[in-house]
Amino acid sequence: MPYTDELKALIKKVEATRAVRVERKKAGEEIPFLSLEEREERLKHHPDFKEEGRRPLKVGASKGYAIAHEFADLLEAKSRLDPAKADLSQVDMETDVLVLGGGGAGTSAAILAAENGARVVLATKLRHGDANTMMAEGGIQAATKGEKDSPYFHYLDVMGGGHFTNVPELVERLVTDAPDSIRWLKDLGCNFTQIEDGRLGSMHGGGTSRKRMHYAGDITGAEIMRTIRDEARNNDKITVLEFSPAVELLLNERGECAGAVLYNMETEEYLVVKARAVVMATGGSGRLHIQGFMTTNHYGATGDGVIMGYRAGVPVAFLHTVQYHPTGAVFPEQVEGLLITEKFRGAGANVLNIDGDQFVNEREPRDVEAASFILEATVKGKGVPTPAGKVGIWLDSPMIDVLMGEGYVKREFPGKYILFQRFGIDITEEPMLVYPTLHYQNGGLEFKADGSTCLPGFFVGGEVGGGIHGANRLMGNSLLDIVVFGRVAGKTAASYIAGAKPSEKLSLEHVARFHAELEQEGVGQARVSPMLLPDYTPPEVKDKQWTAHYEGTLR
Ligand code: MEZ
């Protein structure tokens, strides 16, 4: 749907201020960044700061820790399996390393585990590559340039972005392994955008002190996923099971992790997979739609790995913070929530209110930027109303061509240019309407810099883990995180199995114990998790599903 006449009239106000804004930008006169004190004040408008949005957990290793209700509902829920009924004596499959999740972290882990001698089974909920990795657009950070940048500056940026709450050892690992991760991807054939002299293109992102964002047009995640998926699929030590999400971890007689129960989404059978080590890489949870926000995340992003790990005794960390990407599409309605990459702002696009005025620098860290949008659009009433009754902020994409030369937007943002063209909107001529959208799970399962956890035999990589990014992640550090910590987890799991004793007996006793704790606390009896898929069935349709008995989202 093209812009309505009302919105076209409002676009005139954006056009009216553009020439002055472009001149200011060319002269280096940016709207000033907020001071640390001002940022703290601004963050009071961030959804994380709504006390009524969260509650303390009543069960498990992080009992007492307050997190979003939507996540707490799943952590305080019963298993899809009845431990008394599951027959674990019949093992359907046996492997060295079982990787759960087929996104960037899981696939990187599988490649490294295989490279280090392990036989690998990679089980994934949907198709291999249906993951948030695929949806990440704007870039991957790494201090690859010999001059003006180093992992030291990258470290300071990551810590600053996370409000200095990050786990320092994890950040150190992230930034020091970054240049080698880029080399690894390039060697595997990843086509990063290069400038004329052959070096990698690099840009700023919100909160970066140096230009170190490398990218492949505006489809960086898809290009990384294409590269590593090809690599994994051509490795005969790696077996991939699609449409087979894990629903529970299995422990052995010594309490070590020794496999998982998978669910075949086609036949509805459960499959017992015995493994000498398990890597959890199931990604994030945008589909929980915390506080009713729209999301950039893929259809299967329902936080399953956190649920399974927690039931097996691994604490959660930083799960009280959630990232709302400032620029999710809010018009046309068909693409609501879709990521409009931060690279637009990195390339110079201003963000504007209904009067066409700037109200915040476009490159504040994401949480500050998102909170500023919410303040401007709701509290100050300066948002742009959409025909669907929502509210948005203008992202002035046409000014990029004025700044960088005609053809820049079409060349550097082909994905978005083509998509909006389908709706009759030319983003080189008309700005986009955006609003914060649920993008990233800052927290997750607690883990160490070598990918290990407090549960022997259980390793973590990617968005399912918490601590690297502290209370706020900067752009381009999630694609980096999945490659760095996916590889680390795969390698550590492969070396762990060399010294691991065989498992005699598989068990779900930890689940039975968790159920008993739920009962004792009187919570979660009517809920089942992991969710596996979000449920968008409207109540009136559910009312007519007479014979269907819903447990979670599946019959
Ligand atoms: O790291 C991200 O979240 C990312 C690259 C997103 C984007 O804006 O493109």
Boltz pocket constraint, residues with backbone or C-beta under 6 A from the ligand:
constraints:
  - pocket:
      binder: B
      contacts: [[A, 136], [A, 137], [A, 138], [A, 139], [A, 140], [A, 339], [A, 340], [A, 341], [A, 342], [A, 343], [A, 474], [A, 475], [A, 476], [A, 477], [A, 478], [A, 479]]
      max_distance: 6.0
